[in-house]
């Protein structure tokens, strides 16, 4: 399918101070968009100036939340070239989310090429300071203007680019985690494995309560037994117990994180023993009390690696590694960010240069 390119006639001013970029607040000049109709399929693929979408108030996305999205990054290398990290995996995961959400599939190869063309057109928006990136947000929404509670017949897929600042402007620091004892992020048979907006909306109340209590993130437990660890905030979670890297098995309640998979592949290459299995809160606290739990860290696109310094559950609190960054978390962070920036060997073939047109 041909992609039409409509260049903007009014270029926006680019941020001069990259230390003040923040996350998801600034957007580049162009966006990619394509529309779907049940009768004709995907059509009218184009890269155009960023503009507001025109949607009827009855559009089903507003009423039933039929929406999915992805999050990826493009990085500026030291030689000035731009590269993406495992972008094809994001495109494939969006298709999996679409299938679970009764939304149309969009060929991952087509998504991939469209996003590369978009990045190339807006390559001057990719920041160059340490820790910065061009955040990519592919999104699919239902747009049928009807109030019936059923899958829509019309959809819009679009991609925004947002130059974003460092997740750790003051350096990587361990975070305080509250283990959520009441609310659940997902349940067996639900939407947990899909990257759907509703999963995040369901987490906001507990996250706000945790923030108000002085914590940085929430660690979710399973929705049935309320004892088995799931995810932390918008990240997957890992523990180092007796030198073994332990992480919850995915099942259908946990998002299959791309950074998670990258860490597990690196861990195997390093020679670590890995266990993907259920892990309970009781096991975490027992492993800590017996001195076997040395580290824990989250893995995700935004932070890459987020070391945990404290877990709090009900009226119990444990401090990990004297609230300092552990050597395992630091090792993964250094290598992953090195691969993403092109300063470390990419032996897995995870990165790709954005071709110049």
PEGIJO-V720806 format. One line per field, one symbol per residue. burial: b if it has 9 or more other ideal C-beta (glycine too) atoms within 8 Angstrom, else e. A space follows every 50 residues. Layout:
burial = ???
This chain:
burial = eebeeeeeeeeeeebeebeebebeeeebbbbbbbbbbeeeebbebbbbbb eeeebeebbbbebebbbbbbbbbbbbbeeebbbbbbbebbbbbbbbbbbb bebeebebebbbbbbbbbbbbbbebbbebebbbbbbbbbbbbbbeeeeee ebebbbbbbbbbbbbebbeeebbbbbbbbbeeebbbbbebbbbbbbbbbe ebbeebbeebbeeebebbbbbbbeeeebbbbbbebbbbbbbeebbbbbeb eebbbbbbbbbbbbbbbbeeebebeeeebbbeebbebbeeeebbbbbbbb ebbbbbbbbbbbbeeeebebbeeebbebbbbbbbbbbbbbbbebebeeee beebeee
